[in-house]
Amino acid sequence: MEQSRPNQPPSDMGHRVPLQMLFRGKWRFAVVKELVSGPARLSQLRRKIPGCSKKVLIDTLHGLEQIGWVQRQEYATRLRRVEYTLQDEWAKRIIESVAIVEESERTKVSS
């Protein structure tokens, strides 16, 4: 059985959150970049984002969930299983932004 936590954007932000929110916070971009490739569990994200503590990673995921970018899926199994995914409406815009930033980084390295 699947459960999904409802997304409730903060009232002062409304339903339209600017894409610049992607770059607020030290770990937000790294988390979103990893979720671009598909759903991930907390333990998978911790391995892929070294240096980010478990608490900070959870706080970052909850923040992204609050603004409606990430969806948390909890599966009712014997062992608790939770996956995080990008919301469909944001995925395309975020993927394009990540590609632009990655290309910019590659250009800087090769220069």
Secondary structure, DSSP 8 states (H G I E B T S, - for coil): -EEE------TTT-S---GGGGGSSSSHHHHHHHHTTS-EEHHHHHHHSTT--HHHHHHHHHHHHHTTSEEEEEE-SSS-EEEEEE-HHHHHHHHHHHHHHHHHHHHHHH-
